[in-house]
């Protein structure tokens, strides 16, 4: 499976609100099928963007290390990981890797 397909795999998303201190709440998001792929913060949109960055960087890192990320289900045919990487402001290295892969 190529990088574009691996980055199009839908993972289960866990979300919870956690009380950091009395009256102060944070959002914690995680992809439990990708161990260690989690983010938390006060603004859900920022936390989701951070989680997506982490997911992409983690999958690219695994592929570059010659390892396969978990594949719990088939990739989504409508996903565009190159657009997502550019929208998240990910490194040129990652966008270049995705741009090389034919659609």
C-alpha positions in Angstrom: 0.0 0.0 0.0 1.5 3.4 -0.9 1.8 6.4 1.3 -1.2 8.2 -0.1 -3.4 5.1 0.7 -1.9 4.7 4.1 -2.8 8.4 4.9 -6.3 7.8 3.7 -7.1 5.1 6.3 -9.9 6.2 8.6 -9.0 5.6 12.3 -11.4 5.6 15.2 -11.4 9.0 17.0 -11.8 9.2 20.8 -12.8 12.5 22.4 -13.2 13.5 26.0 -13.3 16.6 28.1 -11.0 16.6 31.0 -10.9 19.0 33.9 -7.3 20.4 34.1 -8.1 22.3 37.3 -11.4 23.3 39.0 -13.5 25.0 36.3 -10.9 24.7 33.6 -11.6 22.1 30.9 -9.5 20.8 28.1 -10.4 18.6 25.1 -8.4 15.4 24.6 -8.5 13.7 21.2 -6.8 10.5 20.3 -6.6 7.8 17.6 -6.3 4.7 19.8 -5.4 2.5 16.9 -2.2 4.6 16.5 -0.5 4.2 19.8 0.7 7.6 21.1 -1.3 9.6 18.6 -3.1 12.1 20.9 -3.5 15.8 21.5 -5.2 18.1 24.0 -5.9 21.8 24.4 -8.6 24.3 25.1 -9.9 24.9 21.5 -11.2 21.8 19.8 -10.3 23.0 16.2 -6.7 23.5 17.3 -6.6 20.1 19.0 -8.0 18.4 16.0 -5.4 20.1 13.7 -2.6 19.0 16.1 -3.9 15.5 16.1 -4.1 15.3 12.3 -0.5 16.6 12.1 0.6 14.0 14.6 -1.2 11.2 12.6 0.4 12.2 9.3 3.9 12.6 10.8 3.6 9.3 12.6 2.5 7.4 9.5 5.2 9.0 7.3 7.8 8.3 10.0 6.8 4.6 10.2 6.9 4.3 6.4 10.3 5.9 6.2 11.6 3.5 8.9 10.4 0.6 6.8 7.5 -0.2 9.1 3.8 -0.5 8.3 1.3 1.5 10.3 -1.8 -0.2 11.6 -4.4 -0.8 8.9 -7.7 -1.5 10.7 -9.8 -0.8 7.6 -9.5 0.1 4.0 -8.5 3.7 2.9 -11.2 6.2 2.0 -11.4 6.7 -1.8 -12.5 10.3 -1.3 -9.6 11.3 1.0 -6.9 13.8 -0.3 -3.9 13.5 2.1 -1.9 16.0 0.0 -4.6 18.7 0.5 -4.7 17.9 4.2 -1.0 18.1 4.6 -0.8 21.5 2.9 -3.8 22.8 4.8 -2.1 21.8 8.1 1.1 23.5 7.1 3.2 20.3 7.2 6.8 20.3 6.1 7.8 20.4 2.5 9.3 17.0 2.9 5.9 15.4 3.6 4.1 17.4 0.9 6.8 16.5 -1.6 6.5 12.8 -0.7 2.7 13.0 -1.3 3.0 15.0 -4.5 5.3 12.3 -6.1 2.7 9.6 -5.6 0.2 9.4 -8.6 -3.5 9.8 -7.7 
